[in-house]
Amino acid sequence: MKILTYTRDFFSRGHQRSLLAKKNIAGTFVFKGGSILISLLLIPLMIDYINPSQFGIWLTISSFLTWFAFFDIGFGNGLKSKLAEAIANGQTTLARSYVSTTYFMLIVISGVLLLLFLAFHAFIDFAKILNAPAGLAKEISTLMLVVFSMFSFQFVLQLINVVTAARQNTVMASLIGFLGNFLSLIVIYLLHQTTSGSLLYLGLASTTCPLLVFLIFNLILYKGSYKAYAPAFKYVKRAYLKDLFHLGIKFFLIQIGLIFLYHADNLIISNVISPAAVTTFNVAFKYFSVITMICAIVMTPFWTAFTEAHAKKDVAWIKHTVRQLLKFCVLLFCFGLLMLFLANPIYRLWVGSAIQVPFSLSLVLFFFTVLNTYRSIFSFYFNGTGKIMLQLYLVVISGLLNIPLSIFLGKTMGTTGVVLATTILCAGCAVVETLQYQKLINNRATGIWNR
């Protein structure tokens, strides 16, 4: 009975902004939890469908798609902050113009990227770039053509996630992701049962299923509860491009830095070590990403919540919320320690004996994950308030340093060295970000600390 009373009070008492965040977190846990489970089930299924080396190739290709997802020039993140601000101020027409203008710009960007890819596709030796066997060159070339085409459409349609986030409805984005992953799991399972291993089929299933779900939800939401924000050409306003671009270009430069800091590991490992090593790395990375996903579930609603609180100068709420999130990080640290000690038996149970993950790799990934969980609190605060110039410098400089440091440590320490390089740089960023938050929240920030 006490548990029921506590649960009712937890979701019914407190600041309205906090209550909305709690409800989003609770709902998101259900669907994100399902997505975590599906992602864990997909890894052994995919490895068994093809083989560890080809799976490593697919993971590296997926990294390339992540890179291109950043080429929205920051319009997605710019929209999230500007749309949340417009909604908080009750400016529905302005909000719809922001949405329509961003959709239009992403259609243009996506079209240009696709045309450039089609123009140069025949001249690129993707197998050589991926350090893949020459016998797979034709299949990989076709696969890149198919998945990039599918990605170009998803590039635009995934903006619905930004709109739902700005509405402080992160549950919807989690539902969309869950359904896309669930459909992929079903299709890949059917492929496993009915066809021989094929990178092309795997790529088709992994990209087409989420795209279909995004398309359906765009149609449903913009004809239903999000009709007031539905994109329409007459609401595309050139004047609002400056607002979106001024903030968005900063996010874009941060995203470019993130490519080199976080998303280059697969390519570095594939070339410095081997494609099979990419699979080993990703088994361990996916295991500890359970912590990252739990963190994302809790943190995501606070981006737009911080935006609203900053707009209303509610400093007391921000301080209280950050303190609570720091306590949450301590819990995740303890959970991560438990995962570290159980890692080897869980790896064997999960993917069998074919993939051997060194304890040193698990140890470094543990520190990498919990460190970035801590950093995410301040990143979401900076992103929500638009104070991102220092973050821009940190990420770009760290990203540029990460490539040579990862290659050097990768050659001397293997896969563990690649992750260690990124972890060292992230630790330096964490120190500076903590200092900036303290300056901002206590109204002592000047110069670059306040931009």
C-alpha positions as CSV (number, residue, x, y, z in Angstrom):
1,M,0.0,0.0,0.0
2,K,2.9,2.4,0.8
3,I,4.4,1.7,-2.6
4,L,1.2,2.7,-4.3
5,T,0.9,5.8,-2.2
6,Y,4.5,6.8,-2.9
7,T,4.0,6.1,-6.6
8,R,0.8,8.3,-6.7
9,D,2.5,11.1,-4.9
10,F,5.6,10.9,-7.1
11,F,3.6,11.5,-10.2
12,S,1.1,14.0,-8.7
13,R,3.2,16.3,-6.5
14,G,5.9,18.8,-7.3
15,H,6.5,21.5,-10.0
16,Q,4.4,21.0,-13.1
17,R,7.5,21.0,-15.3
18,S,9.0,18.2,-13.1
19,L,5.8,16.2,-13.2
20,L,5.7,16.3,-17.0
21,A,9.4,15.1,-17.0
22,K,8.6,12.3,-14.6
23,K,5.7,11.1,-16.8
24,N,7.8,11.2,-19.9
25,I,10.6,9.3,-18.1
26,A,8.2,6.6,-16.9
27,G,6.6,6.1,-20.4
28,T,10.0,6.3,-22.1
29,F,11.4,3.5,-19.8
30,V,8.8,1.1,-21.2
31,F,9.6,1.7,-24.9
32,K,13.3,2.4,-24.5
33,G,13.6,-0.7,-22.3
34,G,12.0,-2.6,-25.2
35,S,14.4,-1.1,-27.6
36,I,17.4,-2.0,-25.4
37,L,16.1,-5.6,-25.3
38,I,15.7,-5.7,-29.1
39,S,19.1,-4.3,-29.7
40,L,20.6,-6.9,-27.5
41,L,18.7,-9.7,-29.3
42,L,19.7,-8.3,-32.7
43,I,23.4,-8.6,-32.2
44,P,23.7,-12.4,-31.9
45,L,21.0,-12.8,-34.5
46,M,22.9,-10.7,-37.0
47,I,26.3,-12.3,-36.2
48,D,24.7,-15.7,-36.8
49,Y,23.0,-14.6,-40.0
50,I,26.3,-13.3,-41.6
51,N,29.5,-13.7,-39.6
52,P,31.6,-11.6,-37.1
53,S,33.7,-10.0,-39.9
54,Q,30.8,-9.1,-42.1
55,F,28.9,-7.8,-39.1
56,G,31.9,-5.6,-38.3
57,I,31.6,-4.2,-41.9
58,W,27.9,-3.5,-41.4
59,L,28.6,-1.7,-38.1
60,T,31.2,0.5,-39.8
61,I,28.7,1.3,-42.6
62,S,26.1,2.2,-39.9
63,S,28.7,4.6,-38.5
64,F,28.9,6.3,-41.9
65,L,25.2,6.9,-41.9
66,T,25.5,8.4,-38.4
67,W,28.0,10.8,-39.8
68,F,25.8,11.9,-42.6
69,A,22.9,12.4,-40.1
70,F,24.8,15.3,-38.7
71,F,24.7,17.1,-42.0
72,D,21.4,18.8,-41.2
73,I,23.7,21.7,-40.4
74,G,22.3,21.8,-36.9
75,F,18.8,22.6,-38.0
76,G,17.3,19.8,-36.0
77,N,18.8,20.9,-32.7
78,G,18.2,24.5,-33.6
79,L,14.5,23.7,-34.2
80,K,14.2,21.8,-30.9
81,S,15.3,24.9,-28.9
82,K,13.5,27.5,-30.9
83,L,10.3,25.4,-31.1
84,A,10.3,24.7,-27.4
85,E,10.7,28.5,-26.7
86,A,7.9,29.4,-29.1
87,I,5.5,26.8,-27.6
88,A,6.4,28.0,-24.0
89,N,5.4,31.5,-25.1
90,G,2.2,30.4,-26.8
91,Q,3.3,31.4,-30.3
92,T,1.7,28.7,-32.4
93,T,2.0,30.3,-35.8
94,L,5.7,31.0,-35.2
95,A,6.2,27.4,-34.1
96,R,4.6,26.1,-37.3
97,S,6.8,28.4,-39.3
98,Y,9.9,27.0,-37.6
99,V,8.7,23.4,-38.3
100,S,7.8,24.1,-41.9
101,T,11.1,26.0,-42.6
102,T,13.2,23.3,-41.1
103,Y,11.4,20.5,-43.0
104,F,12.0,22.5,-46.2
105,M,15.7,23.0,-45.5
106,L,16.2,19.3,-44.7
107,I,14.5,18.3,-47.9
108,V,16.9,20.6,-49.8
109,I,20.0,19.3,-47.9
110,S,18.9,15.6,-48.2
111,G,18.4,16.1,-52.0
112,V,21.8,17.6,-52.5
113,L,23.5,14.9,-50.4
114,L,21.8,12.2,-52.4
115,L,22.6,13.7,-55.7
116,L,26.3,14.1,-54.7
117,F,26.4,10.5,-53.5
118,L,24.9,9.2,-56.8
119,A,27.3,11.2,-58.8
120,F,30.4,9.9,-57.0
121,H,29.2,6.4,-56.0
122,A,30.7,4.6,-58.9
123,F,34.1,6.1,-58.3
124,I,34.5,5.1,-54.7
125,D,36.0,1.8,-53.6
126,F,33.9,1.2,-50.4
127,A,35.5,-2.2,-49.8
128,K,38.9,-0.6,-49.6
129,I,37.7,2.1,-47.2
130,L,36.1,-0.5,-45.0
131,N,39.2,-2.8,-45.1
132,A,36.8,-5.5,-46.4
133,P,37.6,-8.5,-48.6
134,A,37.7,-7.7,-52.3
135,G,35.2,-10.4,-53.0
136,L,32.5,-8.3,-51.2
137,A,33.2,-5.2,-53.2
138,K,30.2,-5.4,-55.5
139,E,27.7,-6.3,-52.7
140,I,29.1,-3.5,-50.5
141,S,28.8,-1.0,-53.3
142,T,25.2,-1.9,-53.9
143,L,24.5,-1.9,-50.2
144,M,25.9,1.6,-49.8
145,L,23.6,2.8,-52.7
146,V,20.5,1.3,-51.1
147,V,21.1,2.3,-47.5
148,F,22.1,5.8,-48.3
149,S,18.9,6.3,-50.5
150,M,16.8,5.0,-47.6
151,F,18.7,7.2,-45.2
152,S,18.0,10.3,-47.3
153,F,14.3,9.9,-46.8
154,Q,14.6,9.2,-43.1
155,F,16.9,12.2,-42.7
156,V,13.8,14.4,-43.3
157,L,11.1,12.2,-41.7
158,Q,12.9,11.8,-38.3
159,L,12.3,15.5,-37.6
160,I,9.0,14.3,-36.0
161,N,11.2,13.2,-33.1
162,V,12.4,16.8,-32.7
163,V,8.9,18.2,-32.7
164,T,7.7,15.7,-30.1
165,A,10.7,16.5,-27.9
166,A,9.9,20.2,-28.2
167,R,6.4,19.5,-27.1
168,Q,8.0,17.7,-24.0
169,N,6.6,14.4,-25.3
170,T,9.6,12.2,-25.5
171,V,7.5,9.1,-25.0
172,M,6.3,9.4,-28.6
173,A,9.9,9.4,-30.0
174,S,10.6,6.3,-27.9
175,L,7.5,4.6,-29.2
176,I,8.6,5.4,-32.8
177,G,12.1,4.0,-32.2
178,F,10.7,0.9,-30.5
179,L,8.4,0.0,-33.3
180,G,11.1,0.6,-35.9
181,N,13.5,-1.7,-34.0
182,F,10.8,-4.3,-33.4
183,L,9.8,-4.4,-37.1
184,S,13.6,-4.8,-38.0
185,L,13.9,-7.7,-35.5
186,I,11.0,-9.5,-37.1
187,V,12.2,-9.0,-40.7
188,I,15.8,-10.0,-39.9
189,Y,14.6,-13.1,-38.0
190,L,12.6,-14.1,-41.1
191,L,15.6,-13.5,-43.3
192,H,17.7,-15.7,-40.9
193,Q,15.2,-18.5,-41.3
194,T,14.6,-18.2,-45.1
195,T,17.8,-16.9,-46.7
196,S,21.5,-17.4,-46.6
197,G,23.6,-14.6,-45.0
198,S,23.5,-11.4,-47.0
199,L,24.9,-8.0,-46.1
200,L,22.5,-6.5,-48.6
201,Y,19.4,-8.0,-47.1
202,L,20.6,-7.1,-43.6
203,G,21.1,-3.5,-44.7
204,L,17.7,-3.3,-46.4
205,A,15.9,-4.6,-43.3
206,S,17.8,-2.3,-41.0
207,T,17.0,0.9,-42.9
208,T,13.6,0.3,-44.5
209,C,11.7,-0.8,-41.4
210,P,12.5,2.4,-39.3
211,L,11.8,4.5,-42.4
212,L,8.3,3.0,-42.8
213,V,7.5,3.7,-39.1
214,F,8.7,7.3,-39.4
215,L,6.5,7.8,-42.5
216,I,3.4,6.4,-40.7
217,F,3.9,8.5,-37.6
218,N,4.5,11.7,-39.7
219,L,1.1,11.1,-41.4
220,I,-0.8,10.2,-38.2
221,L,0.6,13.0,-35.9
222,Y,0.4,15.9,-38.3
223,K,-3.2,15.0,-39.2
224,G,-4.0,14.6,-35.5
225,S,-2.7,16.0,-32.2
226,Y,0.2,17.9,-33.9
227,K,-1.9,19.4,-36.6
228,A,-1.2,23.0,-35.3
229,Y,2.5,22.4,-36.2
230,A,2.1,20.5,-39.4
231,P,4.6,21.6,-42.1
232,A,3.2,23.4,-45.0
233,F,4.9,25.3,-47.8
234,K,3.1,28.6,-47.1
235,Y,4.6,28.6,-43.6
236,V,8.1,28.4,-44.9
237,K,9.7,31.7,-44.0
238,R,13.1,32.9,-45.2
239,A,13.2,35.4,-42.3
240,Y,13.2,32.5,-39.7
241,L,16.2,30.8,-41.4
242,K,18.5,33.2,-39.6
243,D,17.0,32.3,-36.2
244,L,17.3,28.6,-36.9
245,F,20.7,28.8,-38.6
246,H,22.3,31.1,-36.1
247,L,21.8,28.5,-33.3
248,G,21.8,25.5,-35.6
249,I,25.3,26.2,-37.1
250,K,26.8,26.0,-33.6
251,F,25.1,22.6,-33.1
252,F,26.3,21.5,-36.5
253,L,29.9,22.3,-35.7
254,I,29.5,20.5,-32.4
255,Q,28.1,17.5,-34.3
256,I,31.1,17.6,-36.6
257,G,33.4,17.4,-33.6
258,L,31.3,14.6,-32.2
259,I,31.9,12.6,-35.4
260,F,35.6,12.6,-34.7
261,L,35.3,12.2,-31.0
262,Y,32.7,9.5,-30.7
263,H,31.8,8.1,-34.1
264,A,35.2,7.4,-35.8
265,D,36.1,4.5,-33.5
266,N,34.6,1.8,-35.8
267,L,36.5,3.1,-38.9
268,I,39.8,3.4,-36.9
269,I,39.5,-0.1,-35.4
270,S,38.6,-1.6,-38.8
271,N,41.7,-0.1,-40.4
272,V,44.2,-0.2,-37.6
273,I,43.2,-3.6,-36.3
274,S,40.5,-5.5,-38.4
275,P,36.8,-5.6,-39.2
276,A,36.3,-8.5,-36.8
277,A,37.7,-6.3,-34.0
278,V,34.9,-3.9,-34.7
279,T,32.4,-6.6,-33.8
280,T,34.3,-7.3,-30.5
281,F,34.3,-3.6,-29.7
282,N,30.6,-3.2,-30.5
283,V,29.5,-6.2,-28.4
284,A,31.1,-4.5,-25.3
285,F,30.0,-1.1,-26.4
286,K,26.4,-2.3,-26.8
287,Y,26.5,-4.0,-23.4
288,F,27.5,-0.8,-21.6
289,S,25.2,1.3,-23.7
290,V,22.5,0.0,-21.5
291,I,23.7,2.6,-19.1
292,T,23.7,5.2,-21.9
293,M,20.2,4.4,-22.8
294,I,18.9,4.6,-19.3
295,C,20.7,7.9,-19.0
296,A,19.0,9.1,-22.2
297,I,15.6,8.1,-21.0
298,V,16.0,10.2,-17.9
299,M,17.9,13.1,-19.4
300,T,16.1,13.7,-22.7
301,P,13.0,15.4,-21.3
302,F,15.2,18.0,-19.5
303,W,16.6,19.6,-22.7
304,T,13.3,21.4,-23.4
305,A,12.5,21.7,-19.7
306,F,15.7,23.6,-19.2
307,T,14.7,25.8,-22.2
308,E,11.4,26.7,-20.6
309,A,12.9,27.2,-17.1
310,H,15.6,29.4,-18.6
311,A,13.0,31.5,-20.5
312,K,11.1,32.0,-17.3
313,K,14.2,32.6,-15.2
314,D,13.4,29.7,-12.8
315,V,16.9,29.3,-11.5
316,A,15.8,27.5,-8.3
317,W,14.2,24.7,-10.3
318,I,17.3,24.3,-12.5
319,K,19.6,24.0,-9.5
320,H,17.3,21.5,-7.8
321,T,16.9,19.4,-11.0
322,V,20.7,19.3,-11.6
323,R,21.3,18.1,-8.0
324,Q,18.7,15.3,-8.5
325,L,20.3,14.3,-11.8
326,L,23.7,14.1,-10.2
327,K,22.3,11.7,-7.5
328,F,20.9,9.7,-10.4
329,C,24.4,9.5,-11.9
330,V,25.8,8.0,-8.7
331,L,23.2,5.3,-9.0
332,L,24.2,4.6,-12.6
333,F,27.9,4.4,-11.5
334,C,27.0,1.7,-9.0
335,F,24.9,-0.1,-11.6
336,G,27.8,0.1,-14.0
337,L,30.2,-1.4,-11.5
338,L,27.9,-4.4,-11.2
339,M,27.7,-4.7,-15.0
340,L,31.5,-4.6,-15.1
341,F,32.0,-7.5,-12.7
342,L,29.3,-9.5,-14.5
343,A,30.5,-8.7,-18.0
344,N,32.4,-11.8,-19.0
345,P,29.7,-14.4,-18.0
346,I,27.0,-12.2,-19.6
347,Y,29.1,-11.9,-22.9
348,R,29.3,-15.8,-23.0
349,L,25.6,-16.2,-22.3
350,W,24.7,-13.5,-24.9
351,V,26.9,-14.0,-27.9
352,G,28.6,-17.3,-27.1
353,S,32.3,-18.1,-27.2
354,A,32.9,-16.9,-30.7
355,I,33.4,-13.3,-29.5
356,Q,36.1,-12.8,-26.8
357,V,36.0,-9.4,-25.1
358,P,39.1,-8.5,-23.0
359,F,38.4,-7.3,-19.5
360,S,40.6,-4.2,-20.2
361,L,38.1,-3.1,-23.0
362,S,35.2,-3.6,-20.6
363,L,36.9,-1.6,-17.9
364,V,37.7,1.4,-20.2
365,L,34.2,1.3,-21.6
366,F,32.8,1.4,-18.1
367,F,34.7,4.6,-17.3
368,F,33.8,6.1,-20.7
369,T,30.1,5.4,-20.3
370,V,29.7,6.7,-16.7
371,L,31.9,9.8,-17.5
372,N,29.6,10.7,-20.4
373,T,26.5,10.1,-18.3
374,Y,27.8,12.8,-15.9
375,R,28.7,15.1,-18.8
376,S,25.2,14.8,-20.3
377,I,23.6,16.7,-17.4
378,F,25.6,19.8,-18.3
379,S,25.3,19.3,-22.0
380,F,21.5,19.2,-21.9
381,Y,21.5,22.3,-19.7
382,F,23.8,24.2,-22.2
383,N,21.9,22.9,-25.2
384,G,18.5,23.9,-23.6
385,T,19.7,27.4,-22.7
386,G,21.7,28.0,-25.9
387,K,25.0,28.5,-24.0
388,I,27.0,26.2,-26.3
389,M,29.9,28.2,-27.7
390,L,32.4,26.8,-25.2
391,Q,31.0,23.4,-25.8
392,L,31.6,23.9,-29.5
393,Y,35.3,24.7,-28.9
394,L,35.8,21.8,-26.5
395,V,34.2,19.2,-28.8
396,V,35.9,20.3,-32.0
397,I,39.4,20.5,-30.4
398,S,38.8,17.1,-28.7
399,G,37.5,15.6,-31.9
400,L,40.6,16.7,-33.8
401,L,42.9,15.4,-31.1
402,N,41.0,12.1,-30.9
403,I,42.0,10.8,-34.3
404,P,45.8,10.8,-34.0
405,L,45.6,9.8,-30.3
406,S,43.2,6.9,-31.0
407,I,45.4,5.7,-33.9
408,F,48.6,5.8,-31.7
409,L,47.0,4.1,-28.7
410,G,45.2,1.7,-31.0
411,K,48.5,0.5,-32.5
412,T,50.1,0.1,-29.1
413,M,47.1,-1.2,-27.0
414,G,44.6,-2.5,-29.6
415,T,40.9,-1.8,-29.4
416,T,41.2,-0.8,-25.7
417,G,43.6,2.0,-26.7
418,V,41.2,3.5,-29.1
419,V,38.5,3.8,-26.4
420,L,41.0,5.0,-23.9
421,A,42.0,7.9,-26.1
422,T,38.4,9.1,-26.3
423,T,37.9,8.6,-22.6
424,I,40.9,10.8,-21.7
425,L,39.6,13.6,-23.9
426,C,36.1,13.4,-22.4
427,A,37.5,13.7,-18.9
428,G,39.1,17.0,-19.8
429,C,35.8,18.2,-21.3
430,A,34.0,17.2,-18.1
431,V,36.2,19.5,-15.9
432,V,35.6,22.5,-18.1
433,E,31.8,21.8,-18.5
434,T,31.4,21.5,-14.7
435,L,33.1,24.9,-14.2
436,Q,31.0,26.6,-16.9
437,Y,27.8,25.3,-15.2
438,Q,28.8,26.7,-11.9
439,K,29.6,30.1,-13.4
440,L,26.3,30.2,-15.4
441,I,24.0,29.1,-12.6
442,N,25.6,31.5,-10.1
443,N,25.4,34.4,-12.6
444,R,29.2,34.8,-12.7
445,A,29.8,33.8,-16.3
446,T,31.4,36.3,-18.7
447,G,32.9,36.1,-22.1
448,I,33.1,32.7,-23.7
449,W,31.6,31.1,-20.5
450,N,28.4,33.0,-21.2
451,R,28.0,32.4,-24.9
